[in-house]
């Protein structure tokens, strides 16, 4: 629980930095694709964490 704010701050900091690496001159088309991939990865990770938490509760 204590690492959640740190993870949120890390995500807020790393997102724009990673997106800026995809911009080449005036071509910014990869940025929305990166944003969509990041959102999809977040949903997948959230689902994975929920499944792990449920399994741990079932075992205990």
Gaussian input, Z-matrix of N, CA and C with variables (Angstrom, degrees):
# hf/3-21g

backbone

0 1
 N
 C     1     B1
 C     2     B2     1     A1
 N     3     B3     2     A2     1     D1
 C     4     B4     3     A3     2     D2
 C     5     B5     4     A4     3     D3
 N     6     B6     5     A5     4     D4
 C     7     B7     6     A6     5     D5
 C     8     B8     7     A7     6     D6
 N     9     B9     8     A8     7     D7
 C    10    B10     9     A9     8     D8
 C    11    B11    10    A10     9     D9
 N    12    B12    11    A11    10    D10
 C    13    B13    12    A12    11    D11
 C    14    B14    13    A13    12    D12
 N    15    B15    14    A14    13    D13
 C    16    B16    15    A15    14    D14
 C    17    B17    16    A16    15    D15
 N    18    B18    17    A17    16    D16
 C    19    B19    18    A18    17    D17
 C    20    B20    19    A19    18    D18
 N    21    B21    20    A20    19    D19
 C    22    B22    21    A21    20    D20
 C    23    B23    22    A22    21    D21
 N    24    B24    23    A23    22    D22
 C    25    B25    24    A24    23    D23
 C    26    B26    25    A25    24    D24
 N    27    B27    26    A26    25    D25
 C    28    B28    27    A27    26    D26
 C    29    B29    28    A28    27    D27
 N    30    B30    29    A29    28    D28
 C    31    B31    30    A30    29    D29
 C    32    B32    31    A31    30    D30
 N    33    B33    32    A32    31    D31
 C    34    B34    33    A33    32    D32
 C    35    B35    34    A34    33    D33
 N    36    B36    35    A35    34    D34
 C    37    B37    36    A36    35    D35
 C    38    B38    37    A37    36    D36
 N    39    B39    38    A38    37    D37
 C    40    B40    39    A39    38    D38
 C    41    B41    40    A40    39    D39
 N    42    B42    41    A41    40    D40
 C    43    B43    42    A42    41    D41
 C    44    B44    43    A43    42    D42
 N    45    B45    44    A44    43    D43
 C    46    B46    45    A45    44    D44
 C    47    B47    46    A46    45    D45
 N    48    B48    47    A47    46    D46
 C    49    B49    48    A48    47    D47
 C    50    B50    49    A49    48    D48
 N    51    B51    50    A50    49    D49
 C    52    B52    51    A51    50    D50
 C    53    B53    52    A52    51    D51
 N    54    B54    53    A53    52    D52
 C    55    B55    54    A54    53    D53
 C    56    B56    55    A55    54    D54
 N    57    B57    56    A56    55    D55
 C    58    B58    57    A57    56    D56
 C    59    B59    58    A58    57    D57
 N    60    B60    59    A59    58    D58
 C    61    B61    60    A60    59    D59
 C    62    B62    61    A61    60    D60
 N    63    B63    62    A62    61    D61
 C    64    B64    63    A63    62    D62
 C    65    B65    64    A64    63    D63
 N    66    B66    65    A65    64    D64
 C    67    B67    66    A66    65    D65
 C    68    B68    67    A67    66    D66
 N    69    B69    68    A68    67    D67
 C    70    B70    69    A69    68    D68
 C    71    B71    70    A70    69    D69
 N    72    B72    71    A71    70    D70
 C    73    B73    72    A72    71    D71
 C    74    B74    73    A73    72    D72
 N    75    B75    74    A74    73    D73
 C    76    B76    75    A75    74    D74
 C    77    B77    76    A76    75    D75
 N    78    B78    77    A77    76    D76
 C    79    B79    78    A78    77    D77
 C    80    B80    79    A79    78    D78
 N    81    B81    80    A80    79    D79
 C    82    B82    81    A81    80    D80
 C    83    B83    82    A82    81    D81
 N    84    B84    83    A83    82    D82
 C    85    B85    84    A84    83    D83
 C    86    B86    85    A85    84    D84
 N    87    B87    86    A86    85    D85
 C    88    B88    87    A87    86    D86
 C    89    B89    88    A88    87    D87
 N    90    B90    89    A89    88    D88
 C    91    B91    90    A90    89    D89
 C    92    B92    91    A91    90    D90
 N    93    B93    92    A92    91    D91
 C    94    B94    93    A93    92    D92
 C    95    B95    94    A94    93    D93
 N    96    B96    95    A95    94    D94
 C    97    B97    96    A96    95    D95
 C    98    B98    97    A97    96    D96
 N    99    B99    98    A98    97    D97
 C   100   B100    99    A99    98    D98
 C   101   B101   100   A100    99    D99
 N   102   B102   101   A101   100   D100
 C   103   B103   102   A102   101   D101
 C   104   B104   103   A103   102   D102
 N   105   B105   104   A104   103   D103
 C   106   B106   105   A105   104   D104
 C   107   B107   106   A106   105   D105
 N   108   B108   107   A107   106   D106
 C   109   B109   108   A108   107   D107
 C   110   B110   109   A109   108   D108
 N   111   B111   110   A110   109   D109
 C   112   B112   111   A111   110   D110
 C   113   B113   112   A112   111   D111
 N   114   B114   113   A113   112   D112
 C   115   B115   114   A114   113   D113
 C   116   B116   115   A115   114   D114
 N   117   B117   116   A116   115   D115
 C   118   B118   117   A117   116   D116
 C   119   B119   118   A118   117   D117
 N   120   B120   119   A119   118   D118
 C   121   B121   120   A120   119   D119
 C   122   B122   121   A121   120   D120
 N   123   B123   122   A122   121   D121
 C   124   B124   123   A123   122   D122
 C   125   B125   124   A124   123   D123
 N   126   B126   125   A125   124   D124
 C   127   B127   126   A126   125   D125
 C   128   B128   127   A127   126   D126
 N   129   B129   128   A128   127   D127
 C   130   B130   129   A129   128   D128
 C   131   B131   130   A130   129   D129
 N   132   B132   131   A131   130   D130
 C   133   B133   132   A132   131   D131
 C   134   B134   133   A133   132   D132
 N   135   B135   134   A134   133   D133
 C   136   B136   135   A135   134   D134
 C   137   B137   136   A136   135   D135
 N   138   B138   137   A137   136   D136
 C   139   B139   138   A138   137   D137
 C   140   B140   139   A139   138   D138
 N   141   B141   140   A140   139   D139
 C   142   B142   141   A141   140   D140
 C   143   B143   142   A142   141   D141
 N   144   B144   143   A143   142   D142
 C   145   B145   144   A144   143   D143
 C   146   B146   145   A145   144   D144
 N   147   B147   146   A146   145   D145
 C   148   B148   147   A147   146   D146
 C   149   B149   148   A148   147   D147
 N   150   B150   149   A149   148   D148
 C   151   B151   150   A150   149   D149
 C   152   B152   151   A151   150   D150
 N   153   B153   152   A152   151   D151
 C   154   B154   153   A153   152   D152
 C   155   B155   154   A154   153   D153
 N   156   B156   155   A155   154   D154
 C   157   B157   156   A156   155   D155
 C   158   B158   157   A157   156   D156
 N   159   B159   158   A158   157   D157
 C   160   B160   159   A159   158   D158
 C   161   B161   160   A160   159   D159
 N   162   B162   161   A161   160   D160
 C   163   B163   162   A162   161   D161
 C   164   B164   163   A163   162   D162
 N   165   B165   164   A164   163   D163
 C   166   B166   165   A165   164   D164
 C   167   B167   166   A166   165   D165
 N   168   B168   167   A167   166   D166
 C   169   B169   168   A168   167   D167
 C   170   B170   169   A169   168   D168
 N   171   B171   170   A170   169   D169
 C   172   B172   171   A171   170   D170
 C   173   B173   172   A172   171   D171
 N   174   B174   173   A173   172   D172
 C   175   B175   174   A174   173   D173
 C   176   B176   175   A175   174   D174
 N   177   B177   176   A176   175   D175
 C   178   B178   177   A177   176   D176
 C   179   B179   178   A178   177   D177

   B1=1.4404
   B2=1.5302
   B3=1.3007
   B4=1.4578
   B5=1.5251
   B6=1.3301
   B7=1.4574
   B8=1.5227
   B9=1.3204
   B10=1.4603
   B11=1.5224
   B12=1.3350
   B13=1.4661
   B14=1.5289
   B15=1.3124
   B16=1.4621
   B17=1.5206
   B18=1.3316
   B19=1.4626
   B20=1.5214
   B21=1.3279
   B22=1.4598
   B23=1.5267
   B24=1.3087
   B25=1.4598
   B26=1.5202
   B27=1.3189
   B28=1.4605
   B29=1.5259
   B30=1.3290
   B31=1.4556
   B32=1.5131
   B33=1.3287
   B34=1.4602
   B35=1.5234
   B36=1.3109
   B37=1.4613
   B38=1.5228
   B39=1.3283
   B40=1.4611
   B41=1.5261
   B42=1.3414
   B43=1.4629
   B44=1.5193
   B45=1.3264
   B46=1.4673
   B47=1.5286
   B48=1.3142
   B49=1.4669
   B50=1.5209
   B51=1.3277
   B52=1.4643
   B53=1.5251
   B54=1.3235
   B55=1.4633
   B56=1.5259
   B57=1.3169
   B58=1.4622
   B59=1.5211
   B60=1.3142
   B61=1.4642
   B62=1.5227
   B63=1.3268
   B64=1.4581
   B65=1.5236
   B66=1.3245
   B67=1.4608
   B68=1.5195
   B69=1.3302
   B70=1.4641
   B71=1.5253
   B72=1.2992
   B73=1.4578
   B74=1.5171
   B75=1.3188
   B76=1.4593
   B77=1.5236
   B78=1.3174
   B79=1.4638
   B80=1.5276
   B81=1.3155
   B82=1.4603
   B83=1.5196
   B84=1.3260
   B85=1.4653
   B86=1.5228
   B87=1.3294
   B88=1.4741
   B89=1.5339
   B90=1.3208
   B91=1.4598
   B92=1.5341
   B93=1.3462
   B94=1.4709
   B95=1.5329
   B96=1.3177
   B97=1.4675
   B98=1.5331
   B99=1.3161
   B100=1.4660
   B101=1.5223
   B102=1.3326
   B103=1.4670
   B104=1.5252
   B105=1.3251
   B106=1.4660
   B107=1.5257
   B108=1.3212
   B109=1.4605
   B110=1.5265
   B111=1.3067
   B112=1.4655
   B113=1.5240
   B114=1.3202
   B115=1.4628
   B116=1.5242
   B117=1.3282
   B118=1.4638
   B119=1.5275
   B120=1.3239
   B121=1.4639
   B122=1.5260
   B123=1.3134
   B124=1.4672
   B125=1.5179
   B126=1.3291
   B127=1.4673
   B128=1.5276
   B129=1.3228
   B130=1.4693
   B131=1.5264
   B132=1.3181
   B133=1.4563
   B134=1.5211
   B135=1.3210
   B136=1.4603
   B137=1.5255
   B138=1.3202
   B139=1.4607
   B140=1.5155
   B141=1.3183
   B142=1.4627
   B143=1.5208
   B144=1.3142
   B145=1.4610
   B146=1.5249
   B147=1.3219
   B148=1.4649
   B149=1.5284
   B150=1.3278
   B151=1.4730
   B152=1.5258
   B153=1.3097
   B154=1.4668
   B155=1.5229
   B156=1.3309
   B157=1.4651
   B158=1.5281
   B159=1.3250
   B160=1.4686
   B161=1.5184
   B162=1.3183
   B163=1.4646
   B164=1.5214
   B165=1.3232
   B166=1.4632
   B167=1.5210
   B168=1.3279
   B169=1.4560
   B170=1.5287
   B171=1.3234
   B172=1.4668
   B173=1.5270
   B174=1.3146
   B175=1.4623
   B176=1.5268
   B177=1.3190
   B178=1.4708
   B179=1.4698
   A1=111.85
   A2=117.53
   A3=119.68
   A4=112.55
   A5=117.45
   A6=119.80
   A7=113.19
   A8=118.31
   A9=120.81
   A10=111.72
   A11=120.80
   A12=118.56
   A13=112.59
   A14=117.31
   A15=120.34
   A16=110.67
   A17=117.19
   A18=120.66
   A19=110.94
   A20=116.96
   A21=120.30
   A22=110.73
   A23=117.44
   A24=120.34
   A25=111.23
   A26=116.88
   A27=120.56
   A28=110.31
   A29=116.67
   A30=120.22
   A31=112.49
   A32=116.23
   A33=119.75
   A34=111.68
   A35=117.40
   A36=120.73
   A37=112.01
   A38=117.02
   A39=120.06
   A40=112.28
   A41=117.76
   A42=120.62
   A43=113.79
   A44=118.57
   A45=119.27
   A46=113.35
   A47=116.84
   A48=119.33
   A49=109.86
   A50=117.09
   A51=120.33
   A52=111.26
   A53=117.19
   A54=120.19
   A55=111.24
   A56=117.08
   A57=119.24
   A58=111.78
   A59=117.27
   A60=119.79
   A61=111.78
   A62=117.17
   A63=121.23
   A64=113.04
   A65=117.75
   A66=121.42
   A67=109.23
   A68=114.55
   A69=120.58
   A70=107.93
   A71=116.64
   A72=120.03
   A73=110.61
   A74=115.79
   A75=120.43
   A76=111.70
   A77=117.44
   A78=121.71
   A79=109.09
   A80=116.18
   A81=121.63
   A82=111.54
   A83=118.79
   A84=121.98
   A85=114.51
   A86=121.46
   A87=119.51
   A88=113.94
   A89=118.29
   A90=120.65
   A91=112.29
   A92=121.05
   A93=119.31
   A94=112.79
   A95=116.86
   A96=120.28
   A97=110.27
   A98=116.07
   A99=120.46
   A100=110.63
   A101=116.32
   A102=120.37
   A103=110.39
   A104=117.43
   A105=120.74
   A106=110.93
   A107=117.18
   A108=120.36
   A109=110.88
   A110=117.46
   A111=120.97
   A112=111.28
   A113=116.50
   A114=120.43
   A115=110.91
   A116=116.62
   A117=120.38
   A118=110.85
   A119=116.83
   A120=120.24
   A121=111.01
   A122=117.37
   A123=120.80
   A124=111.27
   A125=116.76
   A126=120.96
   A127=110.40
   A128=116.80
   A129=120.87
   A130=110.61
   A131=117.21
   A132=120.33
   A133=111.95
   A134=117.21
   A135=120.43
   A136=110.30
   A137=117.22
   A138=120.82
   A139=112.19
   A140=116.60
   A141=120.93
   A142=111.23
   A143=116.78
   A144=120.53
   A145=111.69
   A146=117.01
   A147=120.61
   A148=110.12
   A149=116.98
   A150=120.08
   A151=111.63
   A152=116.85
   A153=120.55
   A154=110.40
   A155=116.91
   A156=120.39
   A157=110.98
   A158=117.23
   A159=120.11
   A160=111.46
   A161=117.39
   A162=120.74
   A163=111.41
   A164=116.20
   A165=119.37
   A166=111.32
   A167=116.69
   A168=120.38
   A169=110.91
   A170=117.07
   A171=120.75
   A172=110.58
   A173=117.30
   A174=121.54
   A175=110.28
   A176=116.44
   A177=120.96
   A178=112.70
   D1=-33.51
   D2=-177.25
   D3=-73.48
   D4=-19.75
   D5=-177.80
   D6=-87.99
   D7=-8.10
   D8=-177.95
   D9=-61.19
   D10=-49.35
   D11=178.49
   D12=-60.78
   D13=-36.99
   D14=178.68
   D15=-65.14
   D16=-40.57
   D17=178.68
   D18=-66.22
   D19=-38.09
   D20=178.26
   D21=-65.53
   D22=-43.33
   D23=178.34
   D24=-64.87
   D25=-38.71
   D26=177.81
   D27=-63.14
   D28=-43.23
   D29=178.75
   D30=-64.58
   D31=-40.27
   D32=177.93
   D33=-65.59
   D34=-31.04
   D35=-178.95
   D36=-83.23
   D37=-40.03
   D38=-173.65
   D39=-79.16
   D40=-27.57
   D41=-178.81
   D42=-58.77
   D43=-56.31
   D44=178.72
   D45=-63.48
   D46=-34.23
   D47=178.87
   D48=-65.34
   D49=-46.51
   D50=179.49
   D51=-65.24
   D52=-40.13
   D53=178.93
   D54=-65.80
   D55=-36.25
   D56=-179.78
   D57=-67.10
   D58=-25.88
   D59=176.84
   D60=-69.99
   D61=-21.02
   D62=-179.49
   D63=-86.02
   D64=-14.05
   D65=-177.71
   D66=-83.01
   D67=126.85
   D68=-179.81
   D69=-122.81
   D70=100.10
   D71=-177.81
   D72=67.43
   D73=-118.05
   D74=179.41
   D75=-101.29
   D76=3.07
   D77=-179.84
   D78=-89.18
   D79=105.59
   D80=-178.98
   D81=-115.35
   D82=14.99
   D83=-177.05
   D84=-60.99
   D85=-31.87
   D86=179.73
   D87=-70.70
   D88=-16.07
   D89=-175.36
   D90=-64.48
   D91=-47.35
   D92=177.03
   D93=-62.18
   D94=-34.26
   D95=177.08
   D96=-66.01
   D97=-39.76
   D98=176.52
   D99=-64.19
   D100=-41.56
   D101=179.23
   D102=-63.68
   D103=-42.40
   D104=178.94
   D105=-65.89
   D106=-40.83
   D107=178.23
   D108=-65.77
   D109=-38.56
   D110=177.77
   D111=-65.14
   D112=-41.98
   D113=178.05
   D114=-64.30
   D115=-42.92
   D116=178.59
   D117=-63.49
   D118=-41.73
   D119=178.26
   D120=-63.64
   D121=-37.34
   D122=178.05
   D123=-63.98
   D124=-42.49
   D125=179.41
   D126=-65.06
   D127=-42.62
   D128=178.88
   D129=-63.27
   D130=-45.22
   D131=179.24
   D132=-64.66
   D133=-39.33
   D134=177.26
   D135=-61.82
   D136=-45.36
   D137=177.45
   D138=-61.31
   D139=-40.36
   D140=178.20
   D141=-63.80
   D142=-43.62
   D143=179.72
   D144=-65.79
   D145=-37.23
   D146=177.75
   D147=-65.48
   D148=-43.13
   D149=178.19
   D150=-62.47
   D151=-42.31
   D152=179.24
   D153=-63.93
   D154=-42.61
   D155=179.66
   D156=-63.83
   D157=-40.11
   D158=178.87
   D159=-65.88
   D160=-39.80
   D161=178.83
   D162=-65.56
   D163=-38.96
   D164=178.94
   D165=-65.70
   D166=-38.27
   D167=178.16
   D168=-68.25
   D169=-36.87
   D170=-179.83
   D171=-68.36
   D172=-35.00
   D173=-179.79
   D174=-72.18
   D175=-39.12
   D176=-175.36
   D177=-74.87

